[in-house]
Amino acid sequence: MASSYSDVQKAVRVEKFRIWFAWVSGSAIMLVIAVATQDIAIVSVVTQVLLVFLGILATIAAVRMTNALNRKAEAARKEVLGEL
């Protein structure tokens, strides 16, 4: 049973890394897009508003996925320790 908990912990750690790596990568791409459009008046404003909105949505999604993984790891820990 302990090995399954260890496997869950490793899987959770990897998935968290993937989630936040994707978030950082997406943020970098959005920053590049914002800088590339900064000299075009109306396009710049629209782009920045959309990117802020998408950034907020991406952050909320990443936090929710991380919290779900934390709950899964906690359930596995309780199962191993017999706290259920």
Buried (B, 14 or more C-beta within 10 A) or exposed (E): EEEEBEEBEEBBEEBBEEBBEBBEEBBEEBEEBBEEBEEEEEEBEEBBEEBEEEBEEBEEEBEEBBEEBEEBBEEBEEBBEEEE
